[in-house]
Amino acid sequence: MDVDAILARKPQVVLVDELAHTNVEGSKHKKRYEDVLELLDAGIDVLSTMNVQHLESTTPTIQSITGIQVRETVPDWVLKRADEIVMADLTPEALQTRMKRGDIYPIDRAERALGNFFRREI
């Protein structure tokens, strides 16, 4: 994401997917949530998405349930800056169906994810 280009356009609102992810090397900020903070500080409203397992305070619980250490996290204080949080959920079966169709990851990655983090017997 080109933060400087967004700032130059001065939009009222920006959509930013995957708040917890690490930016590509050479980006202005290391983490996407840092991009969002800069946009907010410039008076631009931001709508963003993230999975609950990426909230920093949930990582011990997620690891105890799944056995997987979530590496990309958002500090809890970042979410406290939000004016509104909307939780969306779906059944495990619906998530698996979406993954098998390739809606979330490419099919080869989806099969791996379904056998690891998203397995039913967790």
C-alpha positions as CSV (number, residue, x, y, z in Angstrom):
1,M,0.0,0.0,0.0
2,D,1.3,3.4,-1.0
3,V,0.5,5.5,2.1
4,D,2.0,8.7,0.6
5,A,-0.2,8.3,-2.5
6,I,-3.2,7.9,-0.4
7,L,-2.3,11.0,1.7
8,A,-1.8,13.0,-1.5
9,R,-5.3,12.1,-2.8
10,K,-6.9,13.1,0.6
11,P,-9.8,10.7,0.5
12,Q,-12.5,10.8,3.2
13,V,-12.2,7.0,3.7
14,V,-9.9,4.2,2.8
15,L,-10.4,0.4,2.8
16,V,-7.5,-1.5,4.2
17,D,-7.6,-5.3,4.2
18,E,-5.7,-7.5,6.7
19,L,-4.7,-5.0,9.4
20,A,-2.3,-7.4,11.1
21,H,-0.1,-8.2,8.1
22,T,3.5,-7.3,7.6
23,N,4.2,-5.0,4.7
24,V,6.5,-5.9,1.9
25,E,10.1,-4.9,2.3
26,G,10.8,-1.3,1.3
27,S,7.3,-0.1,2.5
28,K,7.1,3.1,4.5
29,H,6.0,1.1,7.7
30,K,6.8,-2.4,8.8
31,K,3.2,-3.3,9.7
32,R,-0.1,-2.4,7.9
33,Y,-1.6,-1.2,11.2
34,E,1.1,1.5,11.2
35,D,0.0,2.6,7.8
36,V,-3.6,2.8,9.2
37,L,-2.4,4.9,12.1
38,E,-0.8,7.4,9.8
39,L,-3.9,7.7,7.7
40,L,-6.0,8.2,10.9
41,D,-3.6,10.8,12.1
42,A,-4.1,12.6,8.8
43,G,-7.9,12.7,9.4
44,I,-8.7,9.9,6.9
45,D,-11.3,7.4,8.1
46,V,-10.3,3.8,7.7
47,L,-12.3,0.6,7.3
48,S,-10.2,-2.5,7.9
49,T,-10.4,-6.2,8.5
50,M,-8.6,-8.7,10.7
51,N,-9.0,-12.1,12.1
52,V,-9.5,-12.3,15.9
53,Q,-6.5,-14.6,16.3
54,H,-4.3,-11.7,15.2
55,L,-5.3,-9.6,18.3
56,E,-2.2,-9.6,20.5
57,S,-3.9,-10.6,23.7
58,T,-5.5,-13.6,22.1
59,T,-2.3,-15.3,21.0
60,P,-1.7,-17.4,24.1
61,T,-5.3,-18.8,23.9
62,I,-5.0,-19.4,20.1
63,Q,-1.7,-21.2,20.7
64,S,-3.1,-23.3,23.5
65,I,-6.1,-24.3,21.3
66,T,-4.4,-24.8,17.9
67,G,-0.7,-25.4,18.9
68,I,0.2,-22.7,16.4
69,Q,2.0,-19.5,17.4
70,V,0.4,-16.6,15.5
71,R,3.3,-14.3,14.5
72,E,1.4,-11.4,12.9
73,T,-0.4,-9.5,15.6
74,V,-2.0,-6.1,16.3
75,P,-1.5,-4.6,19.7
76,D,-4.7,-4.3,21.7
77,W,-4.2,-0.5,22.0
78,V,-4.6,-0.2,18.2
79,L,-8.1,-1.6,18.3
80,K,-9.0,0.7,21.2
81,R,-8.6,3.6,18.8
82,A,-11.5,2.2,16.7
83,D,-14.8,4.1,16.8
84,E,-16.6,0.9,15.9
85,I,-15.9,-2.8,15.7
86,V,-18.1,-5.3,13.9
87,M,-17.6,-9.0,14.5
88,A,-18.5,-11.3,11.7
89,D,-18.4,-15.1,12.1
90,L,-19.4,-18.2,10.1
91,T,-19.6,-21.9,10.9
92,P,-16.5,-24.0,10.6
93,E,-18.1,-25.9,7.8
94,A,-18.8,-22.6,5.8
95,L,-15.2,-21.6,6.3
96,Q,-13.9,-24.9,5.1
97,T,-16.1,-24.7,2.1
98,R,-14.8,-21.2,1.2
99,M,-11.3,-22.4,1.7
100,K,-11.7,-25.5,-0.5
101,R,-13.1,-23.3,-3.3
102,G,-10.0,-21.1,-3.1
103,D,-11.9,-18.1,-1.9
104,I,-9.4,-17.4,0.9
105,Y,-6.1,-18.9,-0.1
106,P,-5.0,-20.5,-3.4
107,I,-6.2,-24.1,-3.4
108,D,-2.7,-25.6,-2.6
109,R,-2.3,-23.3,0.4
110,A,-5.9,-23.9,1.5
111,E,-5.4,-27.7,1.7
112,R,-2.3,-27.1,3.9
113,A,-4.3,-24.7,6.1
114,L,-7.2,-27.1,6.5
115,G,-4.8,-29.8,7.7
116,N,-3.1,-27.4,10.2
117,F,-4.6,-24.3,11.7
118,F,-8.1,-24.9,10.4
119,R,-8.5,-28.5,11.2
120,R,-11.8,-29.7,12.7
121,E,-10.5,-31.7,15.6
122,I,-9.0,-28.6,17.4
